[in-house]
């Protein structure tokens, strides 16, 4: 369905262009034919007028014959005048007919030339239409190929996201097994001896309180929602953690070696939180202390 839409639109556009070209050529030929009929009508009108003039001359000749008996001299003069007039009229008619014939021939040549030009333009339009249609068809095929590529990339991205979600779930599960939710679980972790654990209880106030080698300040404790806000100070670097959930580890990458600390709050009371700070064992920090955190 995606490829047929552009092809139909392009074909409709090309057909419209072809119709406009053909309409212009048809109009020009119609105008030329109208001019040809006008010239023919004009020639017929002249012939009718000349016929009437000849009729008048014949009447004059008849009148002259009637006057022969009364004046042969007048008759001769009238006859000569009539003959001259008839000769002049015949010459004039021949010249006018020749002129009209010449115009008709020129008009016929113009019509032939227009038809030849129209035929040539028609072939040109057909060729151009075929070329453009082929180009549009090629563009549509190329677009279809790109769409298929995008679909493949999208599917690959979906697969990567699914794999990342699984990895994240596995990491969370692993961390969950290393998180103490209460004092009993914290004692179990301490006995394992894998990390160091520093317990803390922090009241809400305007001062920082030291926990291990970092400082904490409680700014909000929502016992009903079991959420809290903290300000942290790690080697003169201030951090903010807002709307945190209990038993959700807050990772901190500390020092030049980006050592992983974990801050866990197990209980949120009115204006107070309780929890612990987990740090690696036997990790030597630089002389300046922790210098970075996330």
PyMOL commands that set and color helices and strands:
alter all, ss='L'
color gray80, all
select helices_A, chain A and resi 2-66+72-177+183-192
alter helices_A, ss='H'
color red, helices_A
select strands_A, chain A and resi 195-203+209-211+214-222+227-234+237-245+250-254+259-269+272-280
alter strands_A, ss='S'
color yellow, strands_A
deselect
rebuild
show_as cartoon
